[in-house]
């Protein structure tokens, strides 16, 4: 079994390769052929029941972002955001809405989020090697919906600045932000478990409530 250090080293090597000039254009990973039951067996839990029951667990909502780069094959020629500090010409940041985010470790400071293996945004985050988690406030439901749409211009009209270490978009009006470097990536069925080492973080001074998601809707 590969140890924790082995996973971290493999993740670092993968990120270095993705960022190299020899890396092919990033593409979504295919859905893995991983099954806990055989083709001729009945699945122990149906997907509809799984979603219905797990939907009873209320979660916070975040937007995970990463900086763009001029060698990103998915980046448009013209920047699509309206940030406080505009990115370099030819670059475009990446981001997606995420419910499956959590703190993982105090020493060292680690966080984790889960992303679908078919995500088209994840390869761009992996290429950057860094990310920022933006914890949304109760009034940012529409912002969350914008980042949940695949293939859309997610940063159009969105105000942000650069996180201090990674340069990832730090969205305005959020409750907190966590600036990270990718530490390890693990497989988890049809998702990937991404572990980030925290380089910087901060929270707002206000007392606004968080955006919560429960049974398919915002609270």
C-alpha positions in Angstrom: 0.0 0.0 0.0 1.3 3.4 -0.9 1.9 5.6 2.2 0.9 9.2 2.7 4.3 10.5 1.6 4.0 8.3 -1.6 0.7 9.8 -2.4 2.0 13.3 -1.9 5.0 12.7 -4.1 2.8 11.2 -6.9 0.5 14.2 -6.7 3.4 16.6 -6.9 4.8 14.8 -9.9 1.4 14.8 -11.6 1.1 18.6 -11.0 4.6 19.2 -12.3 3.8 17.2 -15.5 0.5 19.0 -16.0 2.3 22.4 -15.8 5.1 21.4 -18.1 5.3 22.4 -21.8 5.2 18.7 -22.8 1.8 18.0 -21.2 -1.1 17.3 -23.6 -4.3 19.4 -23.5 -6.2 18.8 -20.3 -9.3 16.7 -20.6 -11.9 15.4 -18.3 -11.1 11.9 -16.8 -13.4 9.1 -18.0 -15.8 7.7 -15.4 -13.8 4.9 -13.7 -14.8 1.3 -14.2 -14.9 0.6 -10.5 -17.7 -1.5 -9.0 -18.3 -2.9 -5.6 -20.7 -5.5 -7.0 -20.6 -7.5 -10.2 -22.5 -6.8 -13.3 -25.0 -9.6 -12.5 -25.5 -8.5 -8.9 -27.9 -6.1 -7.4 -26.4 -2.9 -6.2 -26.8 -2.7 -2.3 -28.0 0.9 -2.5 -29.7 2.6 -5.4 -28.5 6.0 -6.6 -31.8 7.7 -6.1 -32.0 6.5 -2.5 -28.4 7.4 -1.9 -29.1 11.0 -3.0 -32.4 11.3 -1.1 -30.9 10.0 2.2 -27.6 11.8 2.0 -29.4 15.0 1.1 -30.6 15.2 4.7 -27.0 16.2 5.7 -26.8 20.0 5.5 -23.5 21.3 4.2 -21.9 24.6 3.7 -21.1 25.8 0.2 -17.8 27.0 -1.3 -16.4 28.0 -4.6 -13.0 26.5 -5.4 -10.9 28.7 -7.7 -7.5 28.6 -9.3 -5.5 31.1 -11.3 -5.3 30.9 -15.1 -2.1 30.8 -17.1 -1.1 31.9 -20.6 -0.4 28.2 -21.5 -3.8 27.0 -20.4 -5.3 25.4 -23.6 -8.8 26.0 -22.3 -8.2 29.7 -21.6 -9.9 32.2 -23.9 -7.9 34.9 -25.6 -9.7 37.7 -23.7 -10.0 37.6 -19.8 -13.6 36.9 -18.8 -13.6 38.3 -15.3 -13.9 41.8 -13.9 -11.5 41.5 -10.9 -10.0 44.3 -8.8 -6.6 43.3 -10.2 -7.0 41.9 -13.8 -5.1 38.8 -14.8 -2.5 38.8 -17.4 -3.7 38.9 -21.1 -4.6 35.5 -22.4 -5.2 33.9 -19.0 -8.5 32.9 -17.5 -9.2 31.6 -14.0 -11.0 28.4 -13.2 -13.6 27.7 -10.5 -16.5 25.5 -9.5 -19.1 25.3 -6.8 -18.3 22.7 -4.1 -20.3 21.2 -1.2 -17.8 18.5 -0.3 -15.2 20.6 1.5 -13.8 20.0 5.0 -10.9 20.7 7.3 -8.7 17.6 7.5 -5.6 18.2 9.7 -4.3 20.8 12.1 -0.6 19.7 12.0 0.2 20.2 9.2 -2.8 22.4 8.2 -4.7 20.5 5.5 -8.1 20.8 3.9 -9.8 18.5 1.4 -12.5 18.8 -1.3 -14.1 16.2 -3.6 -14.5 16.7 -7.3 -16.1 14.5 -10.0 -13.6 12.6 -12.2 -15.5 13.9 -15.3 -15.1 17.5 -14.2 -13.6 19.8 -16.9 -12.6 22.4 -14.3 -10.5 20.0 -12.2 -7.7 19.5 -14.8 -7.2 23.2 -14.9 -6.9 23.4 -11.1 -4.4 20.5 -11.2 -2.4 22.3 -13.9 -2.2 25.3 -11.6 -1.1 23.2 -8.7 -2.9 25.6 -6.3 -6.4 26.7 -5.3 -8.4 28.9 -3.0 -11.6 27.8 -1.2 -14.1 30.7 -1.0 -16.7 30.0 1.8 -20.0 31.5 0.6 -22.3 33.7 2.7 -26.1 33.3 2.9 -26.7 36.0 0.3 -24.5 34.4 -2.4 -26.8 31.7 -3.7 -26.9 33.2 -7.2 -23.1 33.3 -7.2 -23.0 29.6 -6.3 -25.4 28.8 -9.1 -23.2 30.6 -11.6 -20.2 28.5 -10.6 -22.3 25.3 -10.7 -22.9 25.7 -14.5 -20.6 23.7 -16.8 -19.1 25.6 -19.7 -20.4 29.0 -18.7 -18.5 32.2 -18.3 -18.4 31.8 -14.6 -16.4 34.9 -13.7 -18.4 37.4 -15.8 -19.3 40.3 -13.5 -17.7 38.7 -10.5 -15.5 40.9 -8.3 -12.4 39.3 -6.9 -8.8 39.9 -6.1 -5.8 37.6 -5.9 -5.2 35.3 -2.9 -1.8 36.3 -1.3 0.2 33.1 -2.0 -1.4 31.2 -4.9 -2.9 34.2 -6.8 -6.1 32.3 -7.1 -9.3 34.4 -7.3 -10.5 35.4 -3.9 -14.2 36.3 -4.3 -15.6 39.4 -2.8 -18.2 39.1 0.0 -17.4 35.6 1.2 -17.2 34.5 4.8 -13.7 33.1 4.6 -11.0 32.1 2.2 -8.3 29.4 2.4 -5.3 29.6 0.0 -3.7 26.3 -0.7 -1.2 24.2 -2.6 -2.2 20.8 -3.8 -0.7 18.3 -1.4 -2.2 14.9 -2.6 -4.9 13.5 -4.8 -6.6 10.2 -4.0 -9.3 8.3 -6.0 -12.7 7.7 -4.4 -15.0 5.9 -6.8 -16.3 8.4 -9.4 -14.7 11.3 -7.5 -11.2 12.5 -6.6 -10.3 13.5 -3.1 -8.0 16.5 -3.3 -5.9 17.4 -0.3 -4.6 21.0 0.0 -1.9 22.3 2.3 -3.0 25.7 3.7 -0.6 28.5 2.9 -2.8 31.5 4.1 -6.3 32.1 5.2 -8.7 34.7 6.5 -12.3 35.5 7.4 -14.6 38.5 7.2 -15.3 40.7 10.2 -19.0 40.6 9.7 -21.6 38.3 11.3 -23.5 37.2 8.2 -24.8 33.6 8.2 -23.3 31.0 5.9 -24.9 29.6 2.7 -26.3 26.2 3.5 -27.5 23.4 1.2 -30.1 20.9 2.3 -32.4 18.5 0.4 -31.5 20.0 -2.9 -32.0 23.7 -2.0 -30.3 26.6 -0.3 -31.4 27.4 3.3 
